[in-house]
Amino acid sequence: MFLFRDFSLHIDREIRSSLQQIFGIGWHKAGLILARVGISYPFFIKNINSYYFSIIVYLLKGIVISDVRIKRRIDLNINKLIDIVSYRGVRHKMSLPVHGQRTRTNANTQRSKRVRVRKFGKNLV
């Protein structure tokens, strides 16, 4: 098992899919990193040697912004939308779906994040 920062890359998985477990790396960035190293697509981590792994770690340190900074940037963008009272900001503030999804039947995951107020006098059992 290879370690990069706080992420452990599983040995039995393909290297591109295991790189995608790092926050901030998607399918495209993982492909660019592997192309720069010179590794073709169906390549597993158990077949990699320490030289290639050190090159991949060096490239990841140069490309990847830390996950804390990415999450902070996302939160700042959402707070900016809320501050300027845009429609998307209002939807974020009310914990409703933002990108036009249907709310009557399919928004259970987004709506469940809200704290539900329990009405007195009704048995919820």
matplotlib code that plots the C-alpha trace (Angstrom):
import matplotlib.pyplot as plt

x = [0.0, 1.5, 0.9, 0.5, -0.2, -3.2, -4.4, -3.5, -3.5, -4.7, -2.3, -4.9, -6.6, -5.7, -3.5, -5.8, -8.8, -6.7, -5.3, -8.8, -9.3, -7.2, -9.4, -8.8, -7.7, -10.3, -10.1, -8.5, -5.7, -4.9, -4.5, -2.2, 0.0, 0.3, 1.0, 3.8, 5.3, 4.9, 2.5, -0.2, -3.8, -4.3, -1.5, -1.9, -0.1, 1.3, 3.4, 4.9, 8.4, 9.7, 11.2, 7.9, 6.1, 8.6, 8.0, 4.3, 4.5, 6.7, 4.2, 1.3, 3.0, 3.3, -0.2, -2.5, -3.7, -4.3, -7.8, -8.2, -7.6, -10.0, -12.8, -12.2, -12.4, -15.7, -17.1, -16.0, -17.8, -21.0, -20.8, -20.3, -23.5, -25.4, -24.0, -25.1, -28.5, -28.5, -31.0, -28.4, -27.3, -30.9, -31.2, -27.9, -29.1, -32.4, -30.6, -32.5, -31.2, -29.3, -29.1, -32.7, -33.5, -37.0, -37.9, -41.3, -40.0, -36.2, -34.7, -34.6, -30.9, -30.6, -33.6, -32.5, -29.5, -31.8, -32.8, -36.4, -38.7, -40.9, -44.5, -46.1, -49.3, -48.4, -47.1, -44.3, -44.2]
y = [0.0, 3.3, 6.5, 10.1, 12.6, 11.1, 8.9, 5.3, 4.0, 0.4, -2.1, -4.1, -1.2, 0.4, 3.4, 6.0, 5.1, 5.0, 8.5, 9.8, 9.0, 12.1, 15.1, 17.5, 14.9, 13.7, 11.5, 14.1, 15.2, 11.6, 10.8, 13.9, 12.8, 9.3, 10.5, 12.7, 9.8, 7.5, 4.9, 3.5, 3.0, -0.5, -0.4, -1.5, -0.1, -3.5, -3.4, 0.0, 0.5, 3.1, 5.2, 5.7, 6.3, 9.0, 10.7, 10.5, 12.0, 14.8, 15.7, 15.4, 17.9, 20.4, 20.0, 19.2, 22.0, 20.8, 19.6, 22.1, 25.0, 23.5, 23.1, 26.6, 28.0, 26.1, 27.5, 31.0, 30.8, 29.6, 32.3, 34.9, 33.7, 33.9, 37.4, 38.8, 37.2, 35.4, 32.7, 30.0, 31.5, 31.4, 27.8, 27.0, 28.8, 26.9, 23.6, 22.9, 21.6, 24.3, 23.2, 22.9, 19.4, 18.4, 18.8, 17.1, 13.5, 13.4, 15.9, 13.7, 13.7, 17.4, 18.1, 15.6, 17.8, 20.3, 20.0, 18.9, 20.6, 18.2, 19.4, 18.7, 16.6, 14.2, 10.8, 10.0, 6.3]
z = [0.0, -1.1, 1.0, -0.3, 2.4, 4.2, 1.3, 1.0, -2.6, -2.8, -4.5, -6.3, -8.1, -11.4, -10.9, -12.5, -10.4, -7.2, -7.9, -8.2, -4.5, -3.7, -3.3, -6.2, -8.7, -11.3, -14.3, -16.5, -14.1, -13.2, -17.0, -17.4, -14.5, -15.9, -19.4, -18.2, -16.3, -19.3, -17.9, -20.1, -19.1, -17.8, -15.2, -11.6, -8.6, -7.6, -10.8, -10.1, -8.8, -6.3, -9.0, -10.8, -7.6, -6.5, -9.9, -9.4, -5.9, -7.2, -9.9, -7.4, -5.0, -7.9, -9.3, -6.3, -4.2, -0.7, 0.0, 2.8, 0.4, -2.2, 0.4, 1.7, -1.8, -2.3, 0.9, 0.1, -3.3, -1.7, 1.0, -1.8, -3.5, -0.2, 0.5, -2.9, -2.4, -5.7, -6.5, -6.1, -2.8, -1.5, -2.5, -0.7, 2.4, 2.4, 1.8, -1.4, -4.7, -6.6, -10.2, -11.1, -9.8, -9.0, -5.3, -5.1, -5.3, -5.8, -3.4, -0.4, 0.1, -0.1, 2.0, 4.7, 5.5, 7.1, 10.7, 10.7, 13.2, 15.1, 15.4, 18.7, 18.9, 16.0, 16.6, 14.2, 15.0]

ax = plt.figure().add_subplot(projection="3d")
ax.plot(x, y, z, "-o")
ax.set_aspect("equal")
plt.show()
